[in-house]
Amino acid sequence: MWNTIAPNFTSQAAVAQLGQPAIISYINSLYVGQPINVFAMQNAFQEAISSLISFDQLSRMVVNVTINGSSVTPTTGTGLIYGDVEGYFYTTAANVVVQQG
């Protein structure tokens, strides 16, 4: 979930259209055993939508990650979400929701 302080912003669909592939690309580029870095994922999203919303106009970014049907959060004190050390993360557009709120 994201939001902006940009006045009169009306292009929610464009943000989703640019942001969703960036998130998918980030997740699918992780190698076996590598954790999801929430900060790196947010950065990929921010860069992808920068033509629509500048970094300083983003007012909210909330990332919810689900692995095998269970909601997971980063390890305490970090922005890292670990999976199976011998596994890898993979996602598709059906599993990535980008919404304003």
N, CA, C and O atoms as a Tinker XYZ file with bonds, in Angstrom:
   404  protein
     1  N      0.839000   -1.159000    0.000000    73     2
     2  CA     0.000000    0.000000    0.000000    64     1     3
     3  C      0.897000    1.239000    0.000000    63     2     4     5
     4  O      1.930000    1.274000    0.668000    81     3
     5  N      0.490000    2.230000   -0.745000    73     3     6
     6  CA     1.270000    3.457000   -0.853000    64     5     7
     7  C      0.315000    4.638000   -0.820000    63     6     8     9
     8  O     -0.892000    4.487000   -1.003000    81     7
     9  N      0.876000    5.812000   -0.584000    73     7    10
    10  CA     0.091000    7.031000   -0.690000    64     9    11
    11  C      1.032000    8.186000   -1.004000    63    10    12    13
    12  O      2.253000    8.042000   -0.942000    81    11
    13  N      0.452000    9.327000   -1.341000    73    11    14
    14  CA     1.241000   10.475000   -1.757000    64    13    15
    15  C      0.655000   11.764000   -1.203000    63    14    16    17
    16  O     -0.531000   11.850000   -0.884000    81    15
    17  N      1.516000   12.751000   -1.099000    73    15    18
    18  CA     1.071000   14.090000   -0.719000    64    17    19
    19  C      0.968000   14.991000   -1.944000    63    18    20    21
    20  O      0.700000   16.187000   -1.825000    81    19
    21  N      1.184000   14.411000   -3.121000    73    19    22
    22  CA     1.088000   15.183000   -4.360000    64    21    23
    23  C     -0.346000   15.672000   -4.529000    63    22    24    25
    24  O     -1.282000   14.875000   -4.466000    81    23
    25  N     -0.528000   16.971000   -4.742000    73    23    26
    26  CA    -1.884000   17.502000   -4.891000    64    25    27
    27  C     -2.539000   17.013000   -6.183000    63    26    28    29
    28  O     -1.896000   16.949000   -7.231000    81    27
    29  N     -3.802000   16.677000   -6.096000    73    27    30
    30  CA    -4.598000   16.282000   -7.259000    64    29    31
    31  C     -4.066000   15.053000   -7.992000    63    30    32    33
    32  O     -4.266000   14.928000   -9.200000    81    31
    33  N     -3.400000   14.152000   -7.294000    73    31    34
    34  CA    -2.886000   12.949000   -7.945000    64    33    35
    35  C     -4.039000   12.006000   -8.250000    63    34    36    37
    36  O     -4.820000   11.674000   -7.358000    81    35
    37  N     -4.154000   11.572000   -9.499000    73    35    38
    38  CA    -5.288000   10.741000   -9.902000    64    37    39
    39  C     -4.885000    9.504000  -10.700000    63    38    40    41
    40  O     -5.742000    8.863000  -11.309000    81    39
    41  N     -3.617000    9.162000  -10.709000    73    39    42
    42  CA    -3.169000    8.070000  -11.570000    64    41    43
    43  C     -2.790000    6.809000  -10.792000    63    42    44    45
    44  O     -1.677000    6.298000  -10.921000    81    43
    45  N     -3.719000    6.321000   -9.992000    73    43    46
    46  CA    -3.475000    5.109000   -9.217000    64    45    47
    47  C     -3.158000    3.915000  -10.117000    63    46    48    49
    48  O     -2.276000    3.116000   -9.802000    81    47
    49  N     -3.870000    3.793000  -11.225000    73    47    50
    50  CA    -3.658000    2.671000  -12.141000    64    49    51
    51  C     -2.259000    2.728000  -12.758000    63    50    52    53
    52  O     -1.633000    1.687000  -12.951000    81    51
    53  N     -1.769000    3.910000  -13.065000    73    51    54
    54  CA    -0.430000    4.041000  -13.641000    64    53    55
    55  C      0.640000    3.634000  -12.636000    63    54    56    57
    56  O      1.643000    3.025000  -13.006000    81    55
    57  N      0.427000    3.970000  -11.370000    73    55    58
    58  CA     1.379000    3.563000  -10.320000    64    57    59
    59  C      1.416000    2.041000  -10.248000    63    58    60    61
    60  O      2.494000    1.449000  -10.194000    81    59
    61  N      0.261000    1.411000  -10.246000    73    59    62
    62  CA     0.211000   -0.050000  -10.203000    64    61    63
    63  C      0.862000   -0.656000  -11.436000    63    62    64    65
    64  O      1.573000   -1.656000  -11.341000    81    63
    65  N      0.619000   -0.050000  -12.593000    73    63    66
    66  CA     1.166000   -0.564000  -13.846000    64    65    67
    67  C      2.687000   -0.504000  -13.870000    63    66    68    69
    68  O      3.328000   -1.386000  -14.442000    81    67
    69  N      3.271000    0.516000  -13.261000    73    67    70
    70  CA     4.729000    0.631000  -13.203000    64    69    71
    71  C      5.330000   -0.093000  -12.001000    63    70    72    73
    72  O      6.403000   -0.687000  -12.099000    81    71
    73  N      4.641000   -0.041000  -10.880000    73    71    74
    74  CA     5.189000   -0.593000   -9.641000    64    73    75
    75  C      5.132000   -2.103000   -9.548000    63    74    76    77
    76  O      6.060000   -2.732000   -9.041000    81    75
    77  N      4.061000   -2.684000  -10.029000    73    75    78
    78  CA     3.901000   -4.135000   -9.921000    64    77    79
    79  C      5.036000   -4.912000  -10.600000    63    78    80    81
    80  O      5.596000   -5.811000   -9.974000    81    79
    81  N      5.395000   -4.607000  -11.842000    73    79    82
    82  CA     6.502000   -5.346000  -12.473000    64    81    83
    83  C      7.836000   -5.166000  -11.743000    63    82    84    85
    84  O      8.663000   -6.078000  -11.730000    81    83
    85  N      8.044000   -4.004000  -11.142000    73    83    86
    86  CA     9.289000   -3.774000  -10.401000    64    85    87
    87  C      9.373000   -4.674000   -9.178000    63    86    88    89
    88  O     10.437000   -5.211000   -8.869000    81    87
    89  N      8.257000   -4.838000   -8.483000    73    87    90
    90  CA     8.223000   -5.717000   -7.317000    64    89    91
    91  C      8.420000   -7.171000   -7.748000    63    90    92    93
    92  O      9.188000   -7.907000   -7.128000    81    91
    93  N      7.737000   -7.574000   -8.794000    73    91    94
    94  CA     7.869000   -8.939000   -9.311000    64    93    95
    95  C      9.311000   -9.214000   -9.721000    63    94    96    97
    96  O      9.869000  -10.259000   -9.386000    81    95
    97  N      9.902000   -8.287000  -10.438000    73    95    98
    98  CA    11.288000   -8.445000  -10.873000    64    97    99
    99  C     12.240000   -8.566000   -9.696000    63    98   100   101
   100  O     13.146000   -9.399000   -9.706000    81    99
   101  N     12.034000   -7.732000   -8.677000    73    99   102
   102  CA    12.894000   -7.801000   -7.496000    64   101   103
   103  C     12.782000   -9.186000   -6.833000    63   102   104   105
   104  O     13.796000   -9.835000   -6.578000    81   103
   105  N     11.564000   -9.629000   -6.560000    73   103   106
   106  CA    11.351000  -10.915000   -5.880000    64   105   107
   107  C     11.942000  -12.062000   -6.700000    63   106   108   109
   108  O     12.631000  -12.927000   -6.159000    81   107
   109  N     11.673000  -12.066000   -7.991000    73   107   110
   110  CA    12.114000  -13.174000   -8.833000    64   109   111
   111  C     13.614000  -13.148000   -9.129000    63   110   112   113
   112  O     14.151000  -14.124000   -9.653000    81   111
   113  N     14.288000  -12.065000   -8.806000    73   111   114
   114  CA    15.741000  -11.996000   -9.033000    64   113   115
   115  C     16.542000  -12.490000   -7.827000    63   114   116   117
   116  O     17.763000  -12.622000   -7.914000    81   115
   117  N     15.880000  -12.760000   -6.718000    73   115   118
   118  CA    16.587000  -13.232000   -5.529000    64   117   119
   119  C     17.100000  -14.648000   -5.765000    63   118   120   121
   120  O     16.402000  -15.483000   -6.341000    81   119
   121  N     18.311000  -14.906000   -5.321000    73   119   122
   122  CA    18.881000  -16.235000   -5.508000    64   121   123
   123  C     18.512000  -17.144000   -4.340000    63   122   124   125
   124  O     17.981000  -16.679000   -3.332000    81   123
   125  N     18.788000  -18.421000   -4.473000    73   123   126
   126  CA    18.456000  -19.417000   -3.458000    64   125   127
   127  C     19.008000  -18.996000   -2.104000    63   126   128   129
   128  O     20.191000  -18.683000   -1.971000    81   127
   129  N     18.134000  -18.994000   -1.101000    73   127   130
   130  CA    18.528000  -18.672000    0.260000    64   129   131
   131  C     18.590000  -17.191000    0.588000    63   130   132   133
   132  O     18.713000  -16.831000    1.758000    81   131
   133  N     18.509000  -16.317000   -0.418000    73   131   134
   134  CA    18.580000  -14.876000   -0.173000    64   133   135
   135  C     17.254000  -14.381000    0.400000    63   134   136   137
   136  O     16.191000  -14.726000   -0.116000    81   135
   137  N     17.306000  -13.573000    1.465000    73   135   138
   138  CA    16.063000  -13.050000    2.041000    64   137   139
   139  C     15.489000  -11.915000    1.195000    63   138   140   141
   140  O     16.193000  -11.307000    0.389000    81   139
   141  N     14.212000  -11.644000    1.391000    73   139   142
   142  CA    13.585000  -10.454000    0.823000    64   141   143
   143  C     14.025000   -9.282000    1.682000    63   142   144   145
   144  O     13.864000   -9.314000    2.902000    81   143
   145  N     14.570000   -8.267000    1.072000    73   143   146
   146  CA    14.944000   -7.038000    1.776000    64   145   147
   147  C     13.830000   -6.028000    1.496000    63   146   148   149
   148  O     13.719000   -5.512000    0.383000    81   147
   149  N     13.026000   -5.755000    2.487000    73   147   150
   150  CA    11.874000   -4.864000    2.315000    64   149   151
   151  C     12.318000   -3.494000    1.814000    63   150   152   153
   152  O     11.625000   -2.873000    1.008000    81   151
   153  N     13.469000   -3.020000    2.287000    73   151   154
   154  CA    13.955000   -1.706000    1.858000    64   153   155
   155  C     14.335000   -1.719000    0.379000    63   154   156   157
   156  O     14.062000   -0.756000   -0.339000    81   155
   157  N     14.967000   -2.806000   -0.084000    73   155   158
   158  CA    15.331000   -2.917000   -1.497000    64   157   159
   159  C     14.086000   -3.026000   -2.368000    63   158   160   161
   160  O     14.039000   -2.469000   -3.464000    81   159
   161  N     13.075000   -3.748000   -1.878000    73   159   162
   162  CA    11.823000   -3.867000   -2.629000    64   161   163
   163  C     11.124000   -2.511000   -2.720000    63   162   164   165
   164  O     10.609000   -2.149000   -3.777000    81   163
   165  N     11.104000   -1.760000   -1.613000    73   163   166
   166  CA    10.518000   -0.421000   -1.630000    64   165   167
   167  C     11.289000    0.486000   -2.584000    63   166   168   169
   168  O     10.688000    1.283000   -3.304000    81   167
   169  N     12.604000    0.371000   -2.593000    73   167   170
   170  CA    13.423000    1.183000   -3.488000    64   169   171
   171  C     13.126000    0.859000   -4.950000    63   170   172   173
   172  O     13.033000    1.767000   -5.777000    81   171
   173  N     12.977000   -0.416000   -5.274000    73   171   174
   174  CA    12.640000   -0.811000   -6.649000    64   173   175
   175  C     11.297000   -0.205000   -7.056000    63   174   176   177
   176  O     11.140000    0.274000   -8.179000    81   175
   177  N     10.334000   -0.230000   -6.138000    73   175   178
   178  CA     9.019000    0.360000   -6.395000    64   177   179
   179  C      9.140000    1.865000   -6.599000    63   178   180   181
   180  O      8.591000    2.410000   -7.556000    81   179
   181  N      9.855000    2.533000   -5.704000    73   179   182
   182  CA    10.009000    3.989000   -5.798000    64   181   183
   183  C     10.672000    4.401000   -7.108000    63   182   184   185
   184  O     10.244000    5.360000   -7.750000    81   183
   185  N     11.704000    3.684000   -7.497000    73   183   186
   186  CA    12.377000    4.006000   -8.759000    64   185   187
   187  C     11.447000    3.796000   -9.945000    63   186   188   189
   188  O     11.446000    4.589000  -10.886000    81   187
   189  N     10.660000    2.732000   -9.901000    73   187   190
   190  CA     9.760000    2.425000  -11.013000    64   189   191
   191  C      8.678000    3.479000  -11.202000    63   190   192   193
   192  O      8.257000    3.737000  -12.329000    81   191
   193  N      8.225000    4.090000  -10.115000    73   191   194
   194  CA     7.132000    5.066000  -10.222000    64   193   195
   195  C      7.633000    6.510000  -10.185000    63   194   196   197
   196  O      6.829000    7.441000  -10.152000    81   195
   197  N      8.938000    6.703000  -10.189000    73   195   198
   198  CA     9.496000    8.055000  -10.028000    64   197   199
   199  C      9.079000    9.025000  -11.132000    63   198   200   201
   200  O      9.119000   10.238000  -10.926000    81   199
   201  N      8.685000    8.521000  -12.286000    73   199   202
   202  CA     8.211000    9.432000  -13.342000    64   201   203
   203  C      6.818000    9.984000  -13.020000    63   202   204   205
   204  O      6.388000   10.975000  -13.609000    81   203
   205  N      6.119000    9.339000  -12.082000    73   203   206
   206  CA     4.785000    9.780000  -11.681000    64   205   207
   207  C      4.782000   10.514000  -10.349000    63   206   208   209
   208  O      4.097000   11.523000  -10.183000    81   207
   209  N      5.566000    9.989000   -9.392000    73   207   210
   210  CA     5.607000   10.542000   -8.041000    64   209   211
   211  C      7.060000   10.590000   -7.596000    63   210   212   213
   212  O      7.751000    9.571000   -7.606000    81   211
   213  N      7.518000   11.762000   -7.209000    73   211   214
   214  CA     8.899000   11.863000   -6.730000    64   213   215
   215  C      8.994000   11.258000   -5.329000    63   214   216   217
   216  O      8.005000   11.195000   -4.598000    81   215
   217  N     10.192000   10.816000   -4.969000    73   215   218
   218  CA    10.420000   10.176000   -3.666000    64   217   219
   219  C      9.882000   11.024000   -2.518000    63   218   220   221
   220  O      9.274000   10.502000   -1.584000    81   219
   221  N     10.111000   12.339000   -2.592000    73   219   222
   222  CA     9.704000   13.206000   -1.480000    64   221   223
   223  C      8.195000   13.410000   -1.401000    63   222   224   225
   224  O      7.708000   13.999000   -0.436000    81   223
   225  N      7.447000   12.937000   -2.394000    73   223   226
   226  CA     5.995000   13.057000   -2.348000    64   225   227
   227  C      5.299000   11.763000   -1.938000    63   226   228   229
   228  O      4.074000   11.726000   -1.821000    81   227
   229  N      6.073000   10.708000   -1.721000    73   227   230
   230  CA     5.492000    9.474000   -1.185000    64   229   231
   231  C      5.311000    9.656000    0.315000    63   230   232   233
   232  O      6.253000   10.021000    1.017000    81   231
   233  N      4.131000    9.408000    0.794000    73   231   234
   234  CA     3.858000    9.625000    2.217000    64   233   235
   235  C      3.615000    8.329000    2.980000    63   234   236   237
   236  O      3.543000    8.334000    4.209000    81   235
   237  N      3.490000    7.231000    2.262000    73   235   238
   238  CA     3.224000    5.960000    2.935000    64   237   239
   239  C      3.627000    4.800000    2.044000    63   238   240   241
   240  O      3.354000    4.795000    0.844000    81   239
   241  N      4.281000    3.816000    2.652000    73   239   242
   242  CA     4.567000    2.560000    1.965000    64   241   243
   243  C      4.420000    1.439000    2.984000    63   242   244   245
   244  O      5.143000    1.390000    3.979000    81   243
   245  N      3.483000    0.549000    2.726000    73   243   246
   246  CA     3.244000   -0.598000    3.591000    64   245   247
   247  C      3.401000   -1.839000    2.731000    63   246   248   249
   248  O      2.772000   -1.961000    1.680000    81   247
   249  N      4.237000   -2.753000    3.181000    73   247   250
   250  CA     4.476000   -3.983000    2.444000    64   249   251
   251  C      3.947000   -5.149000    3.263000    63   250   252   253
   252  O      4.330000   -5.330000    4.418000    81   251
   253  N      3.073000   -5.932000    2.668000    73   251   254
   254  CA     2.573000   -7.154000    3.294000    64   253   255
   255  C      3.077000   -8.327000    2.462000    63   254   256   257
   256  O      2.830000   -8.397000    1.258000    81   255
   257  N      3.783000   -9.243000    3.110000    73   255   258
   258  CA     4.342000  -10.397000    2.413000    64   257   259
   259  C      3.677000  -11.659000    2.950000    63   258   260   261
   260  O      3.544000  -11.848000    4.159000    81   259
   261  N      3.266000  -12.512000    2.025000    73   259   262
   262  CA     2.678000  -13.795000    2.365000    64   261   263
   263  C      3.519000  -14.883000    1.710000    63   262   264   265
   264  O      3.810000  -14.830000    0.515000    81   263
   265  N      3.900000  -15.860000    2.506000    73   263   266
   266  CA     4.668000  -16.995000    1.987000    64   265   267
   267  C      3.868000  -18.258000    2.262000    63   266   268   269
   268  O      3.547000  -18.575000    3.407000    81   267
   269  N      3.556000  -18.969000    1.192000    73   267   270
   270  CA     2.770000  -20.213000    1.303000    64   269   271
   271  C      1.486000  -20.009000    2.107000    63   270   272   273
   272  O      1.111000  -20.861000    2.913000    81   271
   273  N      0.817000  -18.884000    1.888000    73   271   274
   274  CA    -0.456000  -18.601000    2.521000    64   273   275
   275  C     -0.387000  -18.008000    3.915000    63   274   276   277
   276  O     -1.423000  -17.730000    4.521000    81   275
   277  N      0.823000  -17.808000    4.436000    73   275   278
   278  CA     0.973000  -17.237000    5.779000    64   277   279
   279  C      1.621000  -15.866000    5.703000    63   278   280   281
   280  O      2.627000  -15.682000    5.018000    81   279
   281  N      1.042000  -14.907000    6.409000    73   279   282
   282  CA     1.608000  -13.564000    6.472000    64   281   283
   283  C      2.902000  -13.619000    7.279000    63   282   284   285
   284  O      2.958000  -14.245000    8.337000    81   283
   285  N      3.941000  -12.957000    6.768000    73   283   286
   286  CA     5.234000  -12.939000    7.454000    64   285   287
   287  C      5.711000  -11.502000    7.588000    63   286   288   289
   288  O      5.343000  -10.632000    6.799000    81   287
   289  N      6.531000  -11.273000    8.593000    73   287   290
   290  CA     7.097000   -9.950000    8.826000    64   289   291
   291  C      8.617000  -10.068000    8.862000    63   290   292   293
   292  O      9.155000  -11.161000    9.036000    81   291
   293  N      9.295000   -8.959000    8.700000    73   291   294
   294  CA    10.761000   -9.009000    8.769000    64   293   295
   295  C     11.242000   -9.471000   10.145000    63   294   296   297
   296  O     10.558000   -9.305000   11.155000    81   295
   297  N     12.424000  -10.048000   10.151000    73   295   298
   298  CA    13.065000  -10.425000   11.405000    64   297   299
   299  C     13.211000   -9.169000   12.253000    63   298   300   301
   300  O     13.571000   -8.111000   11.737000    81   299
   301  N     12.936000   -9.276000   13.537000    73   299   302
   302  CA    12.983000   -8.142000   14.449000    64   301   303
   303  C     14.290000   -7.361000   14.297000    63   302   304   305
   304  O     15.380000   -7.932000   14.296000    81   303
   305  N     14.148000   -6.051000   14.169000    73   303   306
   306  CA    15.306000   -5.166000   14.072000    64   305   307
   307  C     15.913000   -5.088000   12.687000    63   306   308   309
   308  O     16.961000   -4.470000   12.503000    81   307
   309  N     15.260000   -5.716000   11.698000    73   307   310
   310  CA    15.788000   -5.701000   10.327000    64   309   311
   311  C     14.660000   -5.430000    9.346000    63   310   312   313
   312  O     13.503000   -5.280000    9.740000    81   311
   313  N     14.999000   -5.370000    8.090000    73   311   314
   314  CA    14.026000   -5.299000    7.013000    64   313   315
   315  C     14.092000   -6.563000    6.184000    63   314   316   317
   316  O     13.740000   -6.544000    5.005000    81   315
   317  N     14.538000   -7.672000    6.777000    73   315   318
   318  CA    14.773000   -8.915000    6.044000    64   317   319
   319  C     13.727000   -9.971000    6.377000    63   318   320   321
   320  O     13.415000  -10.224000    7.541000    81   319
   321  N     13.195000  -10.577000    5.323000    73   319   322
   322  CA    12.253000  -11.684000    5.462000    64   321   323
   323  C     12.931000  -12.923000    4.898000    63   322   324   325
   324  O     13.234000  -13.003000    3.708000    81   323
   325  N     13.157000  -13.874000    5.772000    73   323   326
   326  CA    13.850000  -15.095000    5.371000    64   325   327
   327  C     12.855000  -16.187000    4.998000    63   326   328   329
   328  O     11.769000  -16.286000    5.569000    81   327
   329  N     13.248000  -16.993000    4.037000    73   327   330
   330  CA    12.484000  -18.175000    3.659000    64   329   331
   331  C     13.337000  -19.392000    3.934000    63   330   332   333
   332  O     14.199000  -19.372000    4.813000    81   331
   333  N     13.103000  -20.424000    3.203000    73   331   334
   334  CA    13.879000  -21.656000    3.312000    64   333   335
   335  C     15.290000  -21.396000    2.784000    63   334   336   337
   336  O     15.446000  -20.848000    1.693000    81   335
   337  N     16.312000  -21.780000    3.538000    73   335   338
   338  CA    17.700000  -21.523000    3.118000    64   337   339
   339  C     18.057000  -22.265000    1.839000    63   338   340   341
   340  O     19.017000  -21.901000    1.160000    81   339
   341  N     17.295000  -23.299000    1.504000    73   339   342
   342  CA    17.547000  -24.041000    0.274000    64   341   343
   343  C     16.495000  -23.745000   -0.785000    63   342   344   345
   344  O     16.458000  -24.399000   -1.827000    81   343
   345  N     15.642000  -22.764000   -0.522000    73   343   346
   346  CA    14.577000  -22.427000   -1.456000    64   345   347
   347  C     14.761000  -21.035000   -2.019000    63   346   348   349
   348  O     15.726000  -20.339000   -1.705000    81   347
   349  N     13.823000  -20.648000   -2.851000    73   347   350
   350  CA    13.864000  -19.315000   -3.436000    64   349   351
   351  C     12.449000  -18.761000   -3.498000    63   350   352   353
   352  O     11.467000  -19.497000   -3.396000    81   351
   353  N     12.369000  -17.458000   -3.667000    73   351   354
   354  CA    11.076000  -16.788000   -3.763000    64   353   355
   355  C     10.707000  -16.628000   -5.232000    63   354   356   357
   356  O     11.569000  -16.411000   -6.084000    81   355
   357  N      9.414000  -16.738000   -5.512000    73   355   358
   358  CA     8.907000  -16.542000   -6.861000    64   357   359
   359  C      7.495000  -15.986000   -6.748000    63   358   360   361
   360  O      6.711000  -16.425000   -5.908000    81   359
   361  N      7.177000  -15.015000   -7.601000    73   359   362
   362  CA     5.819000  -14.468000   -7.604000    64   361   363
   363  C      5.392000  -14.118000   -9.016000    63   362   364   365
   364  O      6.205000  -14.092000   -9.940000    81   363
   365  N      4.110000  -13.852000   -9.167000    73   363   366
   366  CA     3.530000  -13.445000  -10.445000    64   365   367
   367  C      2.616000  -12.248000  -10.203000    63   366   368   369
   368  O      2.379000  -11.862000   -9.059000    81   367
   369  N      2.115000  -11.676000  -11.263000    73   367   370
   370  CA     1.220000  -10.521000  -11.155000    64   369   371
   371  C     -0.031000  -10.844000  -10.340000    63   370   372   373
   372  O     -0.592000   -9.963000   -9.690000    81   371
   373  N     -0.467000  -12.097000  -10.371000    73   371   374
   374  CA    -1.654000  -12.484000   -9.610000    64   373   375
   375  C     -1.436000  -12.373000   -8.104000    63   374   376   377
   376  O     -2.396000  -12.322000   -7.335000    81   375
   377  N     -0.172000  -12.336000   -7.687000    73   375   378
   378  CA     0.136000  -12.322000   -6.263000    64   377   379
   379  C      0.652000  -10.981000   -5.747000    63   378   380   381
   380  O      0.972000  -10.862000   -4.564000    81   379
   381  N      0.738000   -9.979000   -6.604000    73   379   382
   382  CA     1.261000   -8.668000   -6.206000    64   381   383
   383  C      0.164000   -7.625000   -6.401000    63   382   384   385
   384  O     -0.275000   -7.367000   -7.521000    81   383
   385  N     -0.264000   -7.041000   -5.304000    73   383   386
   386  CA    -1.307000   -6.015000   -5.329000    64   385   387
   387  C     -0.671000   -4.681000   -4.955000    63   386   388   389
   388  O     -0.041000   -4.553000   -3.905000    81   387
   389  N     -0.844000   -3.702000   -5.819000    73   387   390
   390  CA    -0.341000   -2.345000   -5.558000    64   389   391
   391  C     -1.575000   -1.455000   -5.453000    63   390   392   393
   392  O     -2.309000   -1.272000   -6.424000    81   391
   393  N     -1.789000   -0.907000   -4.262000    73   391   394
   394  CA    -2.971000   -0.064000   -4.083000    64   393   395
   395  C     -2.650000    1.168000   -3.267000    63   394   396   397
   396  O     -1.770000    1.170000   -2.407000    81   395
   397  N     -3.384000    2.200000   -3.564000    73   395   398
   398  CA    -3.235000    3.466000   -2.828000    64   397   399
   399  C     -4.104000    3.407000   -1.579000    63   398   400   401
   400  O     -5.222000    2.891000   -1.598000    81   399
   401  N     -3.568000    3.941000   -0.509000    73   399   402
   402  CA    -4.377000    3.961000    0.707000    64   401   403
   403  C     -3.633000    4.489000    1.884000    63   402   404
   404  O     -4.187000    4.565000    2.980000    81   403
